[in-house]
Amino acid sequence: MQNLNEKRIRRSKQTRKRIAQIGMIRLTVHRTNSHIYAQLIDDKNGSTIVSASTLEKDLRSQLSSGGNILAAKFVGKRIAEKAIHIGIREIAFDRSGYKYHGRIKALADSAREVGLKF
């Protein structure tokens, strides 16, 4: 019998496989109780293009907690700004097997507001 994290990882592998077939740059999200992390990954080259998280110094000073919806909105805005700055506008969203609600949804919505399309 699988535990919840193993099930999430299985779902995330299925999503990554589908995104790899499309061949787009993917925005992947990881969350913990304390922080949220986002990365733009180019699977063709196997490299991380840009990243943002609640561990960045300037975000830490603005937030009381890194594990809430407000923090996710800041990270979504930051990753979108960095992506647009280097010329990336269209991406595939990889929620890493997490449900699309709460912090994951807040991050995605704030990235869309800044101008990312997915």
N, C-alpha and C positions, 0 to 999 in steps of 0.2 A: 504494500500500500504506500502511495506517495504522500508526502506531506505537502503543505500549501506552497512552499517555495519551489519544490521540484515541479509542481504543476505549472507554476508561473514561468519557470525556465523553459519547460516544454512548449508552452504557448509562444514564448518569445522567439524560440528557434523557428517555429512555423512562420511567424511574421517576418523574420529576417530572411528566410528563404524566398518568400514572395517578393520582398523588396529587392533582393539581389537579382531576381529574374527581370524586374523592371529596369534596373541599372541606375537608379537615382541616388543622390546623396541623401542619407537618412539622418533625421534628428532623433537621437535616442535619449531616453529619460531614465534615470535611476533615482529612487527615493528611499530614504531611511527615516526613522522617527525624528532625527535631528536635522537633516539636510536634504536638499534636492540638487541633482546634478543633471546637466544637459550637454550633449556633444553632437557636433555635426561630423559624420563619418563618411569617408569615401571608400566604399567596399572594393572598387576596382584597384585602387592603390594600397588598400589596407591601412589607411592613415586617418588620424583625427585632424580635422581642418581647424575647428575652433571649439572652445568649450566654455561653459559658464556654470557656476555653482554658488551656493550660499556661503562657501568658504572664502570667497574673494573678499579682500579687505574692505573695499568701498561698499560692497553690499552688506557686509557684517555690521558696519557702522550705522546703516540705515534700518536694520531689522532687529527686532527684539528676540525673534526666534527664527531659526532656519527651517523649521519643519511645519510651516503653516501655509495657508493659501496665499497670503500676502507675499511671502517669500517666493513661492512658485511664480507669481505674476512678475516679480522683479527679475527672476532668472529667465523667464520666457522673453521678456522685453530685451534683456541683455544679450541673449543668444541670437535673437532676430537682428538686433542692431549690428552685431559683429558679422553675421552672415551677409547682410545687405552691404556692409562696408567693403567686403571682399568680392561682391558681385554675385552672390547666390540668392536667388529669389524663390525657386521651386525646389521643394524637398519632399521626402516621404517621411511620415511621422511613425516612429517606432516607440510604442509605449511600454515595451519590455514586458509584456504579459500582464501589466497592471490594468485594472478596470479604468475606463475612461470617465472618471468623475473626480471631484475634489481637486487635489493638487495637480494631477495630470491634466485635467481639463482646464484649469486656470492657467497653467503654463502654455498649453496649446493656444488658448484664446488670446492671451497677451502677445504671443508670437505672431498670430494672424493680424492683430491690430496694428502692429508695427509694419507689416508688409510681406511676411512670408506666405507662400501659397502651398498648401498641402491638403 
